[in-house]
Amino acid sequence: MKKLAISVLVLASLSARADIKGEEVAKLTSPPEVPPPIVRSFNTKVIVKLEVIEKKMQIAEGVNYTFWTFGGTVPGSFVRIKEGDLVEFHLRNHPSNKMPHNIDLHAVTGPGGGAASSFTSPGHETTFSFKALNPGLFVYHCATAPVGMHIGNGMYGLILVEPKDGLAKVEREYYVMQGDFYTKGKYGEQGTQPFSMEKAIDEKPTYVLFNGAVGSLNGDKALSAKVGETVRLFVGNGGPNLISSFHIIGEIFDKVYQEGGASFTKNVQTTLIPAGGAAMVEFKVDVPGTYILVDHSIFRTFNKGSLGMMKVTGDEDKIVYSGKISDQVYLPEGGAIQETPAAQVAVAKTVDDQIRMGKAVFTQNCAACHQPTGVGIPGAFPPLAGSDFLNADKTRAIHIVKGGLSGEVTVNGNKFNGVMPALGLSDNDVANVLTYVYSSWGNSKKIVKPSESKGIKPEPVKLGQ
């Protein structure tokens, strides 16, 4: 009877795998890249080999953090399989790591999503298998206690289970995942920052980021597309605490597969992505320019780091978007801008220190408008790179950074008319950021000392009035 029972189990196992043909090793990619679409028409055994690496990386300019990662990146490697595939999953914990880890894949039907079978000590490898029963875009994460700390250190990623008939063809696919991070030091505080369990429990993140770092999708790291192309973003939210209000400034999502499921909603402006959830968003780009990816809980974007960019090249379409037609001054009467209490910052001892610290201040406060390379945005924000206006008068520049600016300004022959608010920077930060700007992009190499800023009142500079 015992042999008969074993035979029945073997036959059942063989029957369950009868639709599986051959095997392949999964191609894993680091964010923001995505493995290519699956073109095979049959199911196979997919071997996934994922390594856990604890490593120190930059979370912001001049700020390091020890991340715990799947595949050496935050978020972890993107996994792409097909509905009905049999997945043989290998979790490898690097010998240099200090902590045991496991993996919970939301695409798995089984205890702990695989976590119960994948507890792995440093220097060990565990293996389990599962069948991909449900199509969709799913989060995976570490589920070793304390679970929140493992996730909060960056241990999450996405696994896509393509439906049997595949996904609709698009020209571009990218991988973006939000996460909230909790450091003992304040936002931008220099040096290596440890994890703060107190902040994490209180759900008060220091950073809210796309792809694990301030500026991870900015400048030369920005996503790219061409006019007329359709873009699909696989967007996840690792949490561990916050819900994401994902939005792209200047775009409307043609389709949103909410919570990573099979059905979609059309013409969506902003979509909610819960902690431990995901969404697929698709849109066609119709006009060129730089589009800004944000968490529309907007202070997170401009003060905690959740800002990315997509640069679209191609021909303009003035019918779809005209650009600025006219520009006239409108400044109703109002009170003076109040000074924000100065932040406590480390004091630079050398000019090199000033430049390094100033770059951090610029990235966190100025790059969204003036761009990471200082080129500005035509018709909106003046360039700082090679700026004749900036280089002509250091004292005026200090006044503007400290107190703000309103009115018309001409920079390199082009007129700009807007308002720059006071940012509440300390005298150290004012000196550091201006020294950085003056040292960059072909500017005049002027050095600004904190004492030069200290004697200036934080009052707005008004031009052309």
N, C-alpha and C positions, 0 to 999 in steps of 0.2 A: 504493500500500500504506500509506503514511504517513497519507493522508487517511482511509483505511478504519479504521486503528487509532484515530485521533482520534474518528471517528464512533462506534466501538464503546465507547470510554470515555465519551463524552457520553451515549449511550443507557443505559449501565450506571448513570451518575450519575442520569439522569432516572428510571430504574426504581427506584433506591434511595430516591428522594424522592417517589415516586408516592403514598405513604401520608401525606404531609405536606400539611396544608391550612392555607393562610394563614400569618400570623405574629402574634406579640404580643411586647411588651416585658415582661420579667419584673418582677414586683413584689418588691423586696428589702426586708427589714426588719432593724432593729437589735435586738440581744438586749435583753430576753428575748422579744421578740415574734416571731411566726411568720407568714408569708404565709398567706392563707386556703387551704383545700383546693381542689384543682383539680376543677371540675365538668364540664368539656368531655369528651365521649366519644371524641374523635379526637385524633390527634397534630398538632402544629403546629411551626413554626419559632419558637423562643424566643430573643429577643435579650437577652443579659445584659450590662449595662454596669457594671463594677466599678472603682472608683477606689482607687488606693493613696495613702494620706496618712500622712506621718511627722509626728507631733504630740506635744506634751507634754501629759500628762494626770495626774490624781491617781491613784496606786496605793494610797495609804493616807492617812489624815488627816494633812495637813502634809507629805506626801511626794510629790514629782513624779517622773515618769519619761518619757523620750521613747520612745513606742510607735511601731512601724511597723504600719500597719493596712490592712485591706481594708475600705473604706467608712467609715473614721473611727472605728470601734469595735473593741473586743477582747471577744469574738471578732468576726470580720468579718460582713458582711451574710449573712443566711440566704437561700439560693436554693432555690426549690421548682419542680420540673419533673415531667414524666410519662414513664414508661417508653415508649420509642419516639420521643420528641421529638427534633428536630434543634436543637441549641443553637449559636447564633452568639455567641461570647464575645468581648467587648471589654475588654481590660485597659488602664487609663489610669493613667499614672504622673504625679502632679501636678508641675508645673514647679518648685515650691519644694522638692521632695524632693532629697536628696543622693545617694541610692543607686539603682542599677538593681534591678528586681524582676521576678519572673515568678510563675506559678501552676501548681501541680500539684494537679489535682482527682482524687481517688481514684475518682470516678465515670467517668473517661475511660479508654477503651481506646485507647492510642496512646502513643508515646514520651514518657516523663516525665509522663504524665497531663496533657499540655498544656504542660509546662514548656519543652520543646524548641522550641515555637512561640510562646512568649509572653515572651521576654526583652525587657524594656521599659526604656529609659532615661528619666530625668526629662524631662518635657515631651513624651513620646511616647505613642502608643496602638497596641497590636497587636491583631490579630484572628485567631481560628482557629475552627473548628467541630468538633463531635463529635455522634455519635448516642448517646442514653442507652439503652444496651443492657441494663443490669442494674438492677432496682429495689433500693432500699435507702437507708440513711442513710450518707453518705460525708463524710469530712474533706477539706477543701482547705487548702493551705498554700503559702507561698513556698518555692521550691527553688533560689534563687540562693545561690552560695557567699559566706560560710560559711553553709550551710543552717541549722545549729543556732542561729546568732545571729539569723537572720531569724525563725525560728519562736519563739525565746526572747523576741523583742521584741513578740510578739503577732500574728504574721502567720499566722492560721489561722481556719477557720470551717467551717460545715456546708452541704452541698447534699443535699437530699432528692429522690430519684427515686421518685415514687409508683408503685406497681404499676398495671397497666392498669385494674384494677377499683377502684383507690383504696384508702384506708385506712378502717377502721371509724370510724364517727362518734363523736366525743367532744365534751364541752362546753368543754374548755379545752386549749390547746396552748401550750407554752412552750419556749424555747431556752436551754439552760444548757451552758456549756463550761468545762472546767477547764484550767488552765495553770500551769506552774511558772516563776518569774521569779528572776533572779539579779542582785542589786544589790551594789555594793561596800560600801555601808553596811549595818548590821544592820537587822533587822526593826523598822520604826517610826522609824528614824533620820531626822530631819527634813531638809528641803531637797530639792534635785534630786539624784537618785541615778543614776550611770552604770551601764551593763551591766558585769558581771564575767565575763569569759571563763574565768577560773580557777575560779570557783565552778561555772559551767556544765559545764566539762569534768569536774570532780570530782563532778558531780551532787548538789550541796549547795545547794538553792534557799533564797533568803531568804524568798520568798512562794510559797504554793500557793493559787490563787484561783479562784473562780467568776466568770466574766464580767469578768475583768481588773482587779478592784479589791477591796480589803477593804471589806465592807459593800455590795457591788453589788446584793445581793438581800435586804437587811435594812431594817427600819423601814418608811418609806413606799415603799421600792423592792421590798418583799417581793412574791412571787407571791401570787395570790389565787384562791380558789375558794369554792363554796358546798356545804354538806352535800348529798349525793346526786349530785353531779356526778362525771363521770369525767374524769381529767386524763391527758394524754399529755405527757411530757417528752422532747424530743430532746436527748440528753446526749452531748457530745463531749469528747474529751481531746486538746488540742493538744500536750501534752508541753511541751518537747521530750524530757524524760527519764522522768518518773514515770508509773507505772500508777495509775489511780484506783480506789478501792474505794467506789463510789457507793452511798449509803444515805440514806433519809429516816427520821429518828427518829419512831416512832409510826405508820409505814405499812408495809404489805407490798405489793410490786409484784404486781398480778394477772397481768400479762404483762411479760416482758422479751424484746425482740428483740435477742438478744446480737450484739454486733459489727455492729449495724445491718442484719442480714440479714432474710430473709423468714420464718424460723421463729421460734417463741417458746417460752419456758419459763414455767410458771405458778408463782405463789406464791413469789416470790424475795425474800429479805431484803436482800441486798447483791450488787451485780453488778460484776465487774471490767471496766474499760474501758482497753484498752492505749493507750499514746501513739500518736497517729495513728489512733485508732479511735473508734467511737461506739456508742450503744445507744439504743433507744426503750423507755421504761418507761411502763406504764399502770396506773392504780389509781383506785379509787372512794373518795371521802372520805366517811366515815360519821359522824364526830363533829366538832364545831367545836374550834378551838384553833390554836395556832401550831406548825407542824411544821418541824423543822430539817433542812436539806439538808447533808450532810457527806461528806467523804472519810473513810471509816472507818479509814484510817491516821491515828488520831485526833489525834495531836499536830499534824498539819498543820492540822486544823480549828481548834483552840483556840489555837495558837501561830504559825501561818503564814497564816491567813486564809480557809481554804476552808469558810466557813460561810454558808449562805443560809437563807431562811425562806419558808414558805408559810402565809398566814393564811387559815383556813377559818371562815366564818361560817354560822350556822344553828342549828337546834334541837338540844339535847343528846339522846342516846339512852343512858340509864343502864344498859341491858342490854348494849350493845356496850362501854361504858366507864363505870364508876361514878364515877370521880373518887376522891379520898381518902375512905376510910371511917373510919379512926381514925389517931391520931398519938400515939405515945408515945416518950419519950426512951430511947435505947439508946446508951450511950457506954462501950464496954469500955476498960479501962485501956490506956494506950499512952504512948510517949515524946513529948516535946515536939516541936513542929514546928521543923525546922531552918531557919535563915535561908539563903536563896539569895544568893550574892554579888550585890551591887548592880550593875546595868547602868550603863554610862557614858552619860550623857545630856547634852544641851546645857543650860546654866543659863539660866533665864528671867530677863530683865532688867526686865520690867514685868508687871503683873497680866494684861494682855492676852496676853503671852507664856505666862504660866502657864495661862490658860484654853485657849489654842490647843494647847499641849503636853499639858495634862491631858485634853483631848478625845481626843487620839490614844491616851493610856494607857487611858482608859475604853473606847474602841472595841476595843482589842486585848485587854483583860483582863477587862472587867466587863459589856460589853453583852450577851453571850450569856445571862447569868443575869438581870441587872436590866433588860434590853431597851434599845435605843438611845435611847428616850425616857424612861428611868428609871422606867417604871411597874411593873417587876417582873413576876412570874408568880404569880397567886393561889394560895395554899396551898403555894408552893414557895420563891420568892425575894421578899423584901420590897421595896416601892417605895422609890426614892430621891427621886422627885418629891414635893415638898411633905411630906417625912417629918418628923413631929414628933420621932421618935427621933433622927434625924440632926442636926436643927437645935438640939436641946436641949443638946448637949455636944460641943464641938469636940475637946477633948482625948480623950474616949472614942472619937470617930470616928477620930482619928489612930491610937490604940492598935489599933482593929479593922482598919483598912486595913494597918497594918504587921505585926500579929501574927496576924490571923485571929480568928474568933468561933465559939463554940459555945454551945448552950443556947437557951432560949426568949426571944424578943424580941417586944414588942408595938409595932407601927407603925400609926399612924392607927386604933387600935382593933382591929386584926387581929393574931392571934398567928401567929408563925412559929417553927419549931423545926428547926434544921438546923446545918450546919457550913460556915463560910466559911474556906477554907485561907489561910495566908499565901502571898502571891504573889511574895515576894522583891523587892519594889519598892525602888528607891533612895529616899533621903530627898527628893531632888528630885521624883521621880515621885509619891511619897505626897502631897507638898505640892501639886503641880500638879493631880493628879486630884481631890483634895478641893476645891481652889479652883474647878475646873471644875464639879463637882457642886453646890457651894454657890451658884454663879452661875447655875445652870440650873433650869428647871422649878418656879419659884416658891419656891425655897429662900432662905436667909437672907443671901446675899451675903458670907458670912464669907471671909476670906483666910487661907490657911495658908502659913506660911513653912517652908522646909527646916529651919531651926534648931529649929523646934518639934517636928519629927519626929526630929531627930538625937538628942535626949536620951531617946528612948523605946526600951525594949528590945523586940525582936520576939517577944513572948510572947503566946499566944492569950488573948483575953478570954473568960471563962466566965460566963455569965449564968444565973440561976435555979437555982444549985446550992449 
